[in-house]
Amino acid sequence: MAAVLSKHLTHAVPTALMGIPGDTTAVPLIDHATTLRRMGMPHIALRKMISGGIIGAFIALPTAVLLGQFLGQFADFFKASSGLIFTIAAFLIAYFSKGKWASVLIIIPFAFFIKSLDTLSFSILDKHLSITFFLGIAIGPMFSNILVAASPAARNAIVRNKPNEYNLAPETKSWKGYFPNPFKILTGRQTTFTSITTFISSLTFVFSPVGMTSLMGEIVGSRTKGAYKKSTTSLTVMNGVTESTYLAEAIIPLIAFGIPLSPVALGPASALFNAPPVYSVEPINNLHTYLSTWDFFIFGFIGIVIASLIAYPFSMNYARKASVLVLKFVSQEAIVAMFIGLACLLAYNEAEFLGIILTFTVATVGGLLNRILGVGAGVQFMVFYASSWIMLQLFRF
């Protein structure tokens, strides 16, 4: 829990200051973060984001524990219906995304694409891949810009006649001492929206965190006027939702089922369910077996308190200094190269050269779908989780 919260607080740093996603859940935040960066207020964006994240974490933990305890009596239903639930979630997120009907229509073709690549990689490596697909979808928007820049036919859309200029706003430290109060950093409206959306997203544990982040951000953004207020409020809410979905999607399946039945449980939190020879899901022998509901709450609370005391004040106090350092001395090209290099490293670690090829194959298709049709990363992640069930029902594939 401490690692999740501290990581998600600090993922706001590259998102707000450099315009690249700190992880996959930060992808939907890029547009609003870029708007504030152009206004010269990346440090304000960062403070709003991590303050929303703190509130989201402390709402998500008790909500997830209570829901996990309640859902335990329906474990058999969820285990039997997980594929259908993921598919329904994919259609809902697609319908409410920017691409709307285009996103809905692309679900089955994209599921076929993902499942085909998975089958191909399994025939070569004799194992199913996950990190490779995650990375491909995450870097898709960035990689599509590189492809557009490399194409004489398309590059006119992104050509600039002069370098971007940023006028950084002055320091606006609204708290005394080292430890800020998140409720004083946020407006009452931002606190209210964050509390409501993080509570709701904690309940939707079968939905993609990226999809829920996009959905909640769009709902709140559509009800907020003015570029500054819209961007700061959306970023606050969206980063709160990234915290709540991550925590809830790890805790709820652990308490209720003991098997990974959420996107986070299938991905980053999978080691809590299945880490042979210590943890296993067949038979169930993991944290679900060893810890009581109260244990999950107590140890989870300890974890998020420790992370809050370390990561939150550190990020808040050094936000503007980090902004100055990045904007003055680090080029955007170096940042993009670093991010692409990290993706290659992780893909190679999972599946060697094949992993790198698969990552950029997914990035090419997913990035262009995002750029041209508005099929967001949230939709693509949800289709990835549902692809096996969809292909099984349609083609017995």
N, C-alpha and C positions, 0 to 999 in steps of 0.2 A: 504494500500500500504506500509506503514511504517512497519507494522508487517510482511508482506510477505518478504520484502527485508531483514530486520534484521534477521528474522528466517533463511532465505536461506543463508545469509552470515555466520551465526553461525553454520548452519548444517555442514559446512565444517570442523569444529573443531573435532568432534568425527570421522568423515570420514577420515581425514588426520592423526590425532594423535593416534587413537585407533583402526582403521580398522573396525569400524562398521558404517553403514549408519546413518547419522543424521536424515534422513527421507526417504520416498520412492523414491524420485527423486535422492537421493545420491547413490542408489544401484549400478548403472553402473560405478560409480567413484571408487569403492573399489579396483579393480585390480591395476589400475595405482597408487592409493594412497599407496597401500601396497608395490609396487615396490620402491617408493621413501622412504617409511619408512625403508625398508631393506637397502637402501643406506645411511641411517642416515640423511635424509633430510625431515622429515615430516613438519617442519616449513616452508621450501621452498614451499612444495606442498600447504600448507594452504595459503600462501601469493599469490601464483599464482591463486588459486581457487577463493578467495574472490575478487581479483583485476579483474578477468574475470567477476565475478558476478556483480560488480559495473558497468562495461561497458555495460553488457547485459541489465541491468535495464534501463539505460538512453537511450538505443536504442529502447527497447521494448515499452516504454510508448508512445512516439509520433507515432510510427508505429501502435500500437494497436488502438489508438484513431482515426487515419485516416482511418484504415481498417474498424473499427466498424461503422464509419459514412458512408462509402461506401456500406457496406454489408446490411445496414438497409433496402435498397430498395429490397433486395432479401430475406427478412425475411420468407415469406411464403414457399419458396422453401426449405430453410434449416430446418424449422420446420417439414416439411413433409418427408424429406429425411435423418434425423439425423441417424437413424439406419443403413441405407445403407452406409452413409459416414463413420461411425465408423467401419463398416465391411471392407470396402475397405482399410481404414487406417491400420486395423489389418493385412491384407494380405501384404500390402506394407512393414510394419515394420518387419513382420515375414520373408519376402524374403530377406531383407537386414541385418538380424541379424546373429549371429554366427551359429545358427542351420539351417538357410536357409530352405531347403525343408522339413526337419523334423519339423521346426516351422510352416510351412504352413500346413502340413498334420495334425498337432495336433490341429489346430484352432477349428474345429467342435467338436471333442471329448472333448476338454477343455471347450468349450462353453456349451456343454451338461452337463458336470460336475458342472460348476458354476451355471447354471440355475436350475439344480436338487437340489443343496444345497439351493438356494434361495427359491425355491418352498417349500422345507421341512421346512425351518425356518419360512416362512410366515404362513404355516399351524399351527405352534406352537405359534408364537408370534403375528400374525396378523399385521405384518409390514415387509417391506423390509430392509435388512441390507446393509451397505456399508463399514463402518469402519472395520468391521470384515474381509471382503474380502481383503481390502487394506492391513491390517496388515499381513494376511496370505501370500500374495504374497511378501511383503517386507521382512519378516523374513525367507522366504523359503530357500535361499542359506545357511544361518547360521544354520537353523534347520536341513537341510540335512547333514551338517557336524557332528552335534550331533548324528543323527541316524547312520551315518557311523561309528563314534567312538564307538557307543554302540553295533555294530554288529561284533562278532568274525570273520565272513566270509569276512567283508569288511574293517575292521579297519587297515589292513596293509598298505592301500593306504595313510594313514595320520599319521602313527606312526613316531615319531621323537626320535632320540637317545640322543639328548642333547637340552637344552633350546635355544631358539632363542637369538642371540646377536645383539645389535644395537650400532653402533658408531655414535653418534649424531654430525652432522657437526657444526662448530662454527657459532656464530651470524654473519649474513651478512646484516646489516641494511644499505640499499643504499639510505636513505633519511635523511634529517635533520628535527629536530623538531618532533612534535606529529602527524601531518597530512601528510601521504605519498601521492604521485602522482601515480595512477595506471598505467599510461602510461610509467612511469619510472621503474616500477616493472616488466612489461612485455616487451618482445622483440617486434620489429616491426612486425615480422611474427605472433606472438601470438595475438597481437592486431588486425591485419588484419583478421586472421581466426575467432577470436571471434566476430568481427563486422559483418562479412558476415553471419556466422552461426546463430547469435542471430537475425539478421534481417529476415533471411529465416524462422527460427522457430517461430518467432512472427506471421508470416502469416499462419502457419499451425495449426490453433487454435483447430481443431477437433482431432488432433493426441494426443496420450498419451505423457505427459511430459517426462516420463521415456523412452518411445520409441524414441522420438526425441533426447533426451540426448545420448542414446546409438548410434543412427544412426549417428549423427553429430560427436561424438567422434571417431567412427570407420572410418568415411570418412577422418577426419583430421589425425588420427593416422596412417593410411595406407600411408599417404604422408609425414611422418616425420621419419627420420632415427635416430638411437641411442636411447638407453633405457631412458636416462635422458631427452633428448629433446622431445621424443615421449610422455613420461608420463607427463611432465610439460605442454606441449602444449595441450595434450588431456584434462587434468584436467582443464586448463584455459577455453578452449572452452566449455566443458561439463557443468561446473558450470555456465558459462554465459548463456547457453541454459536453465538450470533449472530456472534461473531468468526470462528470456524472455518468456518462455512458461507459467510460472505461472502468470505473470502479464498480458500477452496478453489473456490467456484463461479465465481470470476473467473479463477483461475490454471489450473485443470484444462482447461477448454475452450480457453483460449488456447494452452497447450502441446500438447494432444492433437489438436485439430481445426481451430482457426482460425476457427470459426463459433460463434455463441452457442447452446450446448446446455444451459443451466442457467437457472433463474429469475433469478439475479443477472446472468448474462451477457446475458439478454434485456432486463433492466431497467437498473439503475444502471451496470453495466459495459459497456453496449452500445457506448459510444464507443470502447472499446479494440478493438472488432472492426470497426465500420463507422462511419467519420466522414469522408464524402466532403469534399474530393477526396483526402485523405491516406490514410485506411484504407478498405478495402472487403472484402466477403466474396464477391463475384462479379466477378472472380476473388479468391481469398484473397490479400490484401496488407495485412497488419496486423502486430501484435507477434508473432504466430505465425511470420511470415516473417522478421522482423528479429532476433529474440532466440533464443539457444540455451537449453537447459534450465538450464545453469549461470548464464546471465545472469538468468533469472527468479529463481533462488534468491538470487544475490548482491544484485541490486537490490531484491528484495522484503525481504531481511533488513535492508538498510540502511534501507529505509522504515519497517519496524516498530520498529527500534531507535530511530530518531529520534523517532517518535511516542511510544514508551514513555518516553523521557527527558524529554519535554515535557509530554504530556497526563496521564500517570499520576501523577507526584508532585504536580502542580498540583491535580488533582481530589481526591487523597487528603488533602492538607493543608488544603484549604479546604472540605471537605464539611460540617462542622458549622456554620461561619460562614454558608455559603450556606443551610443549613437554617433557621437563625434568621432570616435576612433574608426568605426566602420565606414562612415561617409567620407572621411578624409583620406584614408589609407588603403581601403580594400576595394578593388574594382568588381563590378558586377560579373565580368567574365570569369574572374578567379573564383567567385562564389559558385557560379553555375558549374564550373569545372570541378570544384571540390564536391559538389552535390552529386554530379554524375559519377565521379570517381568512387564515392562512397557506395553508390548503388551497384557499381561493378564489383566492388569488394564483397559486398554482402551476397550478391547473386553468385559470384564465384565460390564463395564459402559454402553455399547450399548445393550447387550443381555444376561447379567448374565452368568451362567455356559454354556449355549448353545453357546454363543459368543466365549468363550474360546475353546470349542471343535471344532467349525467351523473354527476358526483361525488356529489351528494346523492341521486340516484336509487339508485345502487349502495349508498350509505351507509344509506339507509332499509331496503332489502331485506336487505342483509348484516347490519346492526345488529340488526334484529328476529330474523333467523335465529339470530344469536349469542345474543341475550338469552333467547329463548323456547325454542329447540331445542338450544342448545349447539353449533351449527355454528360452530366457531372460525375465526379469521382465517386460520390455517394451511391449513385445508381450502379456504376460499374462494380464497386465493391460488393453491393448486395447481390448482383447477378452472379458474381464469382462464387458466393456462398451457395446460391440456389442452383447453379449450373448442373450439378450432378443429378439432382432430383428432376429438373426440367427435361434433360436429355433422356433420363430413364423412362419418364412417362410418355414422351413423344416417340422415341425410337428404340427403347430398350437398350440404350447406348451407355 
